[in-house]
Amino acid sequence: MEITLIAAFDKNQAIGKQGDLPWHLSSDLKHFKKITTGNTIIMGRKTFDSIGKALPNRKNIVLTRNEKWEYEDIITINNPNEINSICKNENEIFIIGGAEIYKAFLKTATKMILSYVETEVEFADAFFPVFEKEHWTIVNQSELIREEKDDFPYRIMTLKRVVK
Ligand SMILES: NC(=O)c1ccc[n+]([C@@H]2O[C@H](COP(=O)([O-])OP(=O)(O)OC[C@H]3O[C@@H](n4cnc5c(N)ncnc54)[C@H](OP(=O)(O)O)[C@@H]3O)[C@@H](O)[C@H]2O)c1
């Protein structure tokens, strides 16, 4: 099973501010929707709170330590290892954040789809984990993208793990 981290971060690997995304990147959200629709997404409880509902046409899994936590159309897990049984028949699953969840899955991830946003967010409070660049190879890199409703330009890179 391919475990794919999908994230957008700035020049300092910032991903969030005050529980929300630090930017509006409409075209990146469309890209996220296109990639994840029909697939399984796994998120932290705080990221779920910021979205507020299950994302449609995807199997939504939320990681929380609270064993009583539940929500409509959400599969709850209390330990990252539970994905091995819940997702055993899937080819690829998508870890969609936030910071704690990326960190929890970084060691087992085999692929990353990263939007490198050309800005530096002030007072960011959530960051993508530091990863060993030499353990990954870039398999795809987009042109610089900036559509009408995007706050900043960004480039999408796909990386695959080369060293375990
Ligand atoms: N730019 C991007 O691509 C992107 C993507 C997603 C999110 N974000 C941003 O990231 C920020 C949220 O990130 P965050 O790190 O604060 O929160 P998070 O990773 O979304 O969620 C953290 C929560 O997940 C649960 N959790 C974490 N590790 C666990 C483990 N090992 N076992 C069981 N449960 C575990 C805990 O939930 P309980 O407290 O319920 O136990 C914890 O409080 C927001 O600003 C959001 O907008 C950015």
The ligand as an SDF file (V2000), in Angstrom:
LIG
                    3D

 48 52  0  0  0  0  0  0  0  0999 V2000
   -1.2190   23.2790    4.4910 N   0  0  0  0  0  0  0  0  0  0  0  0
   -1.6850   22.0280    4.5380 C   0  0  0  0  0  0  0  0  0  0  0  0
   -1.4590   21.2450    3.6140 O   0  0  0  0  0  0  0  0  0  0  0  0
   -2.4760   21.5730    5.7290 C   0  0  0  0  0  0  0  0  0  0  0  0
   -3.1320   20.3460    5.7040 C   0  0  0  0  0  0  0  0  0  0  0  0
   -3.8580   19.9460    6.8430 C   0  0  0  0  0  0  0  0  0  0  0  0
   -3.8970   20.7720    7.9650 C   0  0  0  0  0  0  0  0  0  0  0  0
   -3.2500   21.9480    7.9490 N   0  0  0  0  0  0  0  0  0  0  0  0
   -3.2510   22.8320    9.1340 C   0  0  0  0  0  0  0  0  0  0  0  0
   -2.5730   22.1490   10.2000 O   0  0  0  0  0  0  0  0  0  0  0  0
   -3.0750   22.6580   11.4430 C   0  0  0  0  0  0  0  0  0  0  0  0
   -3.5100   21.4790   12.3030 C   0  0  0  0  0  0  0  0  0  0  0  0
   -2.3990   20.6580   12.6010 O   0  0  0  0  0  0  0  0  0  0  0  0
   -2.1400   20.1130   14.0970 P   0  0  0  0  0  0  0  0  0  0  0  0
   -0.8110   19.4500   14.1100 O   0  0  0  0  0  0  0  0  0  0  0  0
   -2.4070   21.2190   15.0490 O   0  0  0  0  0  0  0  0  0  0  0  0
   -3.3400   19.0680   14.3000 O   0  0  0  0  0  0  0  0  0  0  0  0
   -3.7150   17.6890   13.5460 P   0  0  0  0  0  0  0  0  0  0  0  0
   -2.4710   16.9540   13.1720 O   0  0  0  0  0  0  0  0  0  0  0  0
   -4.7170   17.9710   12.4940 O   0  0  0  0  0  0  0  0  0  0  0  0
   -4.5070   16.9210   14.7010 O   0  0  0  0  0  0  0  0  0  0  0  0
   -3.8690   16.6720   15.9340 C   0  0  0  0  0  0  0  0  0  0  0  0
   -4.7370   15.7200   16.7180 C   0  0  0  0  0  0  0  0  0  0  0  0
   -4.6800   14.4190   16.1250 O   0  0  0  0  0  0  0  0  0  0  0  0
   -4.7610   13.4400   17.1470 C   0  0  0  0  0  0  0  0  0  0  0  0
   -3.5080   12.6680   17.1560 N   0  0  0  0  0  0  0  0  0  0  0  0
   -2.2640   13.0820   16.8140 C   0  0  0  0  0  0  0  0  0  0  0  0
   -1.3690   12.0790   16.9230 N   0  0  0  0  0  0  0  0  0  0  0  0
   -2.0680   10.9970   17.3350 C   0  0  0  0  0  0  0  0  0  0  0  0
   -1.7130    9.6440   17.6290 C   0  0  0  0  0  0  0  0  0  0  0  0
   -0.4360    9.2010   17.5040 N   0  0  0  0  0  0  0  0  0  0  0  0
   -2.6800    8.8060   18.0440 N   0  0  0  0  0  0  0  0  0  0  0  0
   -3.9570    9.2100   18.1670 C   0  0  0  0  0  0  0  0  0  0  0  0
   -4.3610   10.4850   17.8830 N   0  0  0  0  0  0  0  0  0  0  0  0
   -3.4330   11.3570   17.4840 C   0  0  0  0  0  0  0  0  0  0  0  0
   -4.9850   14.1880   18.4500 C   0  0  0  0  0  0  0  0  0  0  0  0
   -6.3900   14.3570   18.5540 O   0  0  0  0  0  0  0  0  0  0  0  0
   -7.1660   14.4910   19.9670 P   0  0  0  0  0  0  0  0  0  0  0  0
   -6.6950   15.7870   20.5610 O   0  0  0  0  0  0  0  0  0  0  0  0
   -8.6070   14.4810   19.5990 O   0  0  0  0  0  0  0  0  0  0  0  0
   -6.7420   13.2950   20.7820 O   0  0  0  0  0  0  0  0  0  0  0  0
   -4.3110   15.5280   18.1600 C   0  0  0  0  0  0  0  0  0  0  0  0
   -4.7570   16.5840   18.9900 O   0  0  0  0  0  0  0  0  0  0  0  0
   -4.2300   23.5900   11.0950 C   0  0  0  0  0  0  0  0  0  0  0  0
   -3.7540   24.9240   11.0810 O   0  0  0  0  0  0  0  0  0  0  0  0
   -4.6130   23.1510    9.6880 C   0  0  0  0  0  0  0  0  0  0  0  0
   -5.2680   24.1630    8.9510 O   0  0  0  0  0  0  0  0  0  0  0  0
   -2.5460   22.3720    6.8580 C   0  0  0  0  0  0  0  0  0  0  0  0
  1  2  1  0
  2  3  2  0
  2  4  1  0
  4  5  1  0
  4 48  2  0
  5  6  2  0
  6  7  1  0
  7  8  2  0
  8  9  1  0
  8 48  1  0
  9 10  1  0
  9 46  1  0
 10 11  1  0
 11 12  1  0
 11 44  1  0
 12 13  1  0
 13 14  1  0
 14 15  2  0
 14 16  1  0
 14 17  1  0
 17 18  1  0
 18 19  2  0
 18 20  1  0
 18 21  1  0
 21 22  1  0
 22 23  1  0
 23 24  1  0
 23 42  1  0
 24 25  1  0
 25 26  1  0
 25 36  1  0
 26 27  1  0
 26 35  1  0
 27 28  2  0
 28 29  1  0
 29 30  1  0
 29 35  2  0
 30 31  1  0
 30 32  2  0
 32 33  1  0
 33 34  2  0
 34 35  1  0
 36 37  1  0
 36 42  1  0
 37 38  1  0
 38 39  2  0
 38 40  1  0
 38 41  1  0
 42 43  1  0
 44 45  1  0
 44 46  1  0
 46 47  1  0
M  CHG  2   8   1  16  -1
M  END
$$$$
